[in-house]
Amino acid sequence: MTHRFWPLFAALFVALTLAEPAFADVRIVLSVGNNVGRPGEELLRFAEDDARRVHDLLVDIGNTDPSRAYLLTGQGVAQLRSTLAEIRGRADEINQGGQDVTLFFYYAGHGDAEELHLGASSISRDELIRTIEELPLSLRVIMLDACRGETSRSRGVERGESFSVYVDDEASARGTIVIASSNDGEAAQESDLLRGAVFTHYLVS
């Protein structure tokens, strides 16, 4: 993600997370972390911890019932698909009761420009987003903290132009929002000092 957009997406995430949901809004969380990637990829230290942090945040202050918050750590694509199928069933049931459903999906782990690597198994970014978009949900917030390939660019933060952020408290957000830690060709970064990924640290802070 271009660094100058981080404040915008952080503000959006905070607004969606902390806003008191409407009476008909039910929230579901699926937080996924895997320290292990494909053979030859360096073992991550904090991806699974980051998934727990996001899960706990969305339960503690994100108006999510713990019974509707899923946490997958160290699991492969088969378990991810199974959990998404379970969420489909729960969302259908909630919709039949006349309530809208919002899903917060978070992933931390290895990836490249095309796929996310959950251990030895992989799922394409397109398939993941398409599967989530096909769920019977009113709003989908997808957060991906993973690389999009090896980068040859110089890294660092540089100040961008200022911009205004406006959130209408009366508006009802619908559709799909994708927030990614890296752009094409960029590598996401972990920090021993922060004991987590740089993007996720500032997102949850």
Disulfide bonds with the S-S distance in Angstrom:
none
